[in-house]
Amino acid sequence: MPFWRLFYHVVWATRGREPMISPSIERTVWGILRDAADRHEIIVHAIGGVDDHVHLAVSIPPKTSISKAVRNLKAASSTQINKRFDLDFTFSWQGDYVVHFFAERDLGTVQRYINDQRRHHCCGTVRDELEPAG
């Protein structure tokens, strides 16, 4: 079995940057994303976010393009979120995403940034280059 470890920080927003991921459902949303990743052989190192976007630190197998991996995660998760929750709206993701490559030595730093998303957004310590555009 081949060994691979490619590290990506991927960020995408909810449709229209609407605040669809409330703190009351975020843990379940993160779990749904983890389950989708597992089904597509994507290793999740961290998931976090705020009401209108999500950050993931992932390793995507080389046989899968980044765009296909993101498309799979978005499709599978939005379907499950709509099935799981009785929302007053249809949950969906924006089409765009941001992706950064990073070295394994930076994994801890990226994980901390992702895990502390609510604090970064509340305290104004976000890194603009790591956030989705409007």
Backbone as numpy.savetxt, mean C-alpha at the origin, in Angstrom:
# Nx Ny Nz CAx CAy CAz Cx Cy Cz
15.09 -23.69 -6.10 14.25 -22.50 -6.10 15.14 -21.25 -6.10
14.90 -20.32 -7.00 15.75 -19.12 -7.06 15.53 -18.21 -5.86
16.55 -17.49 -5.50 16.45 -16.49 -4.43 16.38 -15.12 -5.07
15.48 -14.29 -4.59 15.37 -12.92 -5.05 14.91 -12.05 -3.88
15.32 -10.83 -3.92 14.85 -9.86 -2.92 14.98 -8.48 -3.54
13.89 -7.99 -4.07 13.82 -6.69 -4.70 12.88 -5.84 -3.84
13.32 -4.68 -3.42 12.57 -3.87 -2.46 11.95 -2.65 -3.12
10.65 -2.48 -2.88 9.91 -1.36 -3.44 9.06 -0.69 -2.36
9.00 0.62 -2.40 8.07 1.39 -1.58 7.00 1.88 -2.55
5.79 1.35 -2.41 4.71 1.66 -3.34 3.63 2.43 -2.59
3.11 3.46 -3.22 2.09 4.31 -2.61 0.99 4.55 -3.63
-0.26 4.43 -3.21 -1.36 4.83 -4.08 -2.50 5.37 -3.23
-3.36 6.12 -3.88 -4.43 6.84 -3.19 -5.80 6.22 -3.49
-6.74 6.57 -2.65 -8.13 6.21 -2.90 -8.65 7.08 -4.06
-9.71 6.63 -4.68 -10.31 7.38 -5.79 -10.61 8.81 -5.35
-10.10 9.76 -6.11 -10.34 11.17 -5.81 -9.74 11.65 -4.50
-8.84 10.85 -3.93 -8.24 11.15 -2.62 -9.32 11.33 -1.55
-10.43 10.62 -1.73 -11.50 10.66 -0.73 -11.06 9.91 0.52
-11.45 10.38 1.70 -11.05 9.72 2.96 -11.86 8.45 3.21
-11.49 7.38 2.53 -12.24 6.12 2.58 -11.71 5.12 3.61
-10.49 5.31 4.09 -9.88 4.34 5.01 -9.86 4.93 6.41
-10.96 4.79 7.10 -11.04 5.33 8.46 -10.22 4.45 9.40
-9.79 5.02 10.53 -9.03 4.21 11.49 -9.77 2.94 11.93
-11.10 2.98 11.90 -11.87 1.81 12.34 -11.78 0.63 11.37
-11.43 0.88 10.11 -11.33 -0.23 9.15 -9.92 -0.46 8.63
-8.99 0.43 9.00 -7.67 0.33 8.37 -6.97 -1.01 8.64
-7.05 -1.55 9.84 -6.37 -2.84 10.11 -6.91 -3.95 9.21
-8.23 -3.94 8.99 -8.82 -4.94 8.11 -8.38 -4.70 6.67
-8.33 -3.44 6.23 -7.86 -3.12 4.89 -6.42 -3.59 4.71
-5.56 -3.35 5.71 -4.17 -3.81 5.62 -4.14 -5.34 5.53
-4.99 -6.01 6.30 -5.05 -7.48 6.24 -5.49 -7.98 4.87
-6.46 -7.30 4.27 -6.92 -7.65 2.93 -5.78 -7.48 1.92
-5.01 -6.40 2.04 -3.87 -6.19 1.16 -2.81 -7.28 1.36
-2.56 -7.67 2.62 -1.60 -8.75 2.89 -2.05 -10.07 2.25
-3.35 -10.37 2.38 -3.88 -11.60 1.78 -3.72 -11.59 0.27
-4.03 -10.45 -0.35 -3.88 -10.33 -1.81 -2.42 -10.50 -2.20
-1.53 -9.91 -1.44 -0.09 -10.03 -1.72 0.35 -11.49 -1.63
-0.09 -12.18 -0.60 0.27 -13.59 -0.44 -0.17 -14.41 -1.66
-1.37 -14.15 -2.14 -1.88 -14.89 -3.30 -1.05 -14.65 -4.56
-0.36 -13.51 -4.62 0.43 -13.17 -5.80 1.94 -13.26 -5.53
2.31 -13.97 -4.46 3.72 -14.22 -4.11 4.50 -12.93 -3.87
3.82 -11.90 -3.38 4.45 -10.63 -3.05 4.72 -10.64 -1.56
5.94 -10.35 -1.18 6.31 -10.31 0.25 6.04 -8.90 0.77
5.24 -8.80 1.83 4.93 -7.51 2.43 5.84 -7.31 3.64
6.57 -6.20 3.64 7.44 -5.86 4.76 6.77 -4.85 5.69
5.87 -4.03 5.15 5.13 -3.05 5.96 3.95 -2.53 5.15
2.87 -2.23 5.86 1.70 -1.56 5.28 1.26 -0.48 6.25
0.95 0.68 5.73 0.43 1.76 6.55 -0.23 2.79 5.65
-0.75 3.81 6.27 -1.38 4.85 5.47 -2.28 5.72 6.32
-3.05 6.50 5.64 -4.04 7.38 6.28 -5.34 7.23 5.50
-6.30 8.10 5.78 -7.64 7.95 5.22 -7.70 7.92 3.70
-6.74 8.56 3.03 -6.85 8.68 1.58 -5.72 8.03 0.77
-4.81 7.32 1.42 -3.79 6.61 0.66 -3.11 5.54 1.51
-2.40 4.66 0.82 -1.73 3.53 1.46 -0.28 3.47 0.99
0.59 3.04 1.91 2.01 2.81 1.62 2.29 1.33 1.86
3.08 0.73 0.99 3.53 -0.65 1.18 5.02 -0.74 0.90
5.72 -1.46 1.74 7.09 -1.88 1.44 6.97 -3.35 1.06
7.34 -3.66 -0.17 7.13 -5.01 -0.68 8.34 -5.50 -1.46
8.41 -6.81 -1.59 9.33 -7.46 -2.52 8.46 -8.19 -3.53
8.61 -7.82 -4.79 7.81 -8.38 -5.88 8.70 -9.36 -6.65
8.21 -10.56 -6.90 9.04 -11.53 -7.63 9.39 -11.00 -9.02
10.58 -11.28 -9.51 11.02 -10.75 -10.81 10.14 -11.20 -11.97
9.40 -12.29 -11.83 8.52 -12.75 -12.92 7.29 -11.86 -13.07
7.04 -10.98 -12.09 5.86 -10.11 -12.11 6.29 -8.66 -12.25
5.74 -7.97 -13.22 6.07 -6.55 -13.37 5.48 -5.76 -12.20
6.07 -4.63 -11.92 5.56 -3.77 -10.84 4.13 -3.36 -11.15
3.87 -2.96 -12.38 2.52 -2.50 -12.73 1.49 -3.62 -12.55
1.85 -4.85 -12.91 0.93 -5.97 -12.74 0.71 -6.27 -11.26
1.77 -6.21 -10.48 1.64 -6.46 -9.04 0.72 -5.43 -8.39
0.92 -4.17 -8.71 0.08 -3.11 -8.14 -1.37 -3.28 -8.60
-1.56 -3.55 -9.88 -2.90 -3.77 -10.43 -3.59 -4.92 -9.70
-2.87 -6.02 -9.48 -3.44 -7.18 -8.77 -3.83 -6.81 -7.34
-2.95 -6.10 -6.65 -3.24 -5.72 -5.27 -4.45 -4.79 -5.18
-4.50 -3.82 -6.07 -5.63 -2.87 -6.06 -6.95 -3.58 -6.37
-6.96 -4.39 -7.41 -8.19 -5.07 -7.82 -8.70 -6.02 -6.73
-7.81 -6.86 -6.24 -8.22 -7.83 -5.23 -8.67 -7.15 -3.94
-7.96 -6.10 -3.54 -8.31 -5.45 -2.27 -9.60 -4.65 -2.38
-9.81 -3.92 -3.46 -11.04 -3.13 -3.56 -12.26 -4.04 -3.61
-12.14 -5.16 -4.31 -13.26 -6.12 -4.35 -13.58 -6.63 -2.95
-12.55 -7.04 -2.21 -12.76 -7.57 -0.87 -13.26 -6.51 0.11
-12.75 -5.30 0.00 -13.19 -4.22 0.89 -14.68 -3.96 0.68
-15.12 -3.91 -0.58 -16.54 -3.68 -0.86 -17.41 -4.84 -0.38
-16.89 -6.06 -0.42 -17.64 -7.22 0.07 -17.70 -7.23 1.59
-16.60 -6.88 2.24 -16.46 -7.01 3.68 -17.21 -5.94 4.47
-17.23 -4.71 3.94 -17.80 -3.60 4.68 -19.09 -3.10 4.03
-20.02 -2.68 4.87 -21.27 -2.07 4.40 -21.04 -0.56 4.36
-20.36 -0.11 3.31 -20.00 1.30 3.19 -21.11 2.07 2.47
-21.15 3.37 2.71 -22.12 4.24 2.04 -21.64 4.65 0.64
-20.55 4.07 0.19 -19.95 4.41 -1.09 -19.26 3.16 -1.64
-18.89 3.21 -2.90 -18.12 2.12 -3.49 -16.65 2.44 -3.33
-15.95 1.56 -2.64 -14.52 1.75 -2.41 -13.76 1.47 -3.69
-12.81 2.35 -4.03 -11.92 2.09 -5.16 -10.65 2.90 -5.01
-9.64 2.47 -5.75 -8.34 3.13 -5.74 -8.17 3.98 -6.99
-7.34 5.01 -6.91 -6.95 5.78 -8.09 -6.12 4.90 -9.00
-6.04 5.26 -10.26 -5.27 4.46 -11.20 -3.77 4.61 -11.04
-3.32 5.77 -10.63 -1.89 6.04 -10.52 -1.28 5.47 -9.25
0.03 5.40 -9.24 0.76 5.00 -8.05 2.16 5.58 -8.13
2.83 5.59 -6.99 4.22 6.03 -6.89 5.02 4.82 -6.45
6.19 4.61 -7.05 7.05 3.50 -6.62 8.49 3.99 -6.54
9.15 3.58 -5.47 10.58 3.85 -5.27 11.26 2.53 -4.99
12.42 2.34 -5.56 13.25 1.19 -5.24 14.10 1.57 -4.03
14.42 0.60 -3.19 15.34 0.89 -2.10 16.18 -0.34 -1.78
17.29 -0.09 -1.12 18.22 -1.17 -0.77 17.79 -1.87 0.50
18.17 -3.11 0.63 17.81 -3.89 1.82 18.29 -3.20 3.10
19.42 -2.53 3.05 19.93 -1.84 4.25 19.00 -0.72 4.72
18.11 -0.23 3.83 17.17 0.83 4.17 15.80 0.31 4.60
15.64 -0.99 4.66 14.34 -1.59 4.97 13.78 -1.08 6.30
14.58 -1.05 7.34 14.10 -0.60 8.65 13.59 0.84 8.62
14.31 1.71 7.93 13.92 3.12 7.80 12.59 3.24 7.06
12.45 2.50 5.97 11.21 2.54 5.19 10.05 1.97 6.00
10.29 0.87 6.70 9.23 0.28 7.54 8.77 1.27 8.60
9.69 1.95 9.26 9.31 2.93 10.29 8.49 4.07 9.69
8.91 4.56 8.52 8.17 5.64 7.87 6.74 5.19 7.55
6.60 3.99 7.01 5.28 3.47 6.65 4.43 3.22 7.89
5.00 2.61 8.91 4.24 2.31 10.12 3.80 3.55 10.88
4.49 4.67 10.68 4.17 5.91 11.39 3.41 6.91 10.53
2.68 6.46 9.53 2.00 7.37 8.61 1.04 8.33 9.31
0.22 7.86 10.21 -0.74 8.76 10.88 0.02 9.86 11.63
1.09 9.52 12.30 1.87 10.53 13.03 2.53 11.51 12.06
3.10 11.00 10.99 3.74 11.90 10.01 2.74 12.90 9.45
1.54 12.44 9.14 0.54 13.34 8.56 -0.02 14.30 9.59
-0.16 13.87 10.80 -0.70 14.77 11.83 0.33 15.81 12.27
1.60 15.43 12.24 2.65 16.33 12.74 3.41 17.07 11.64
3.03 16.84 10.38 3.68 17.56 9.28 5.09 17.09 8.97
5.39 15.81 9.21 6.73 15.29 8.94 6.76 14.33 7.75
5.79 14.47 6.84 5.78 13.60 5.65 6.93 13.99 4.73
7.38 13.02 3.97 8.40 13.28 2.93 7.65 13.36 1.62
7.56 14.56 1.06 6.75 14.82 -0.13 7.05 13.87 -1.28
8.32 13.50 -1.45 8.68 12.61 -2.56 8.14 11.20 -2.38
7.69 10.87 -1.16 7.16 9.53 -0.88 5.64 9.52 -0.76
5.01 10.61 -1.10 3.55 10.70 -0.98 2.92 10.78 -2.37
1.66 10.28 -2.50 1.00 10.35 -3.81 0.63 11.78 -4.15
0.65 12.09 -5.42 0.23 13.43 -5.87 -1.28 13.54 -5.78
-1.77 14.77 -5.66 -3.19 15.07 -5.56 -4.04 14.24 -6.39
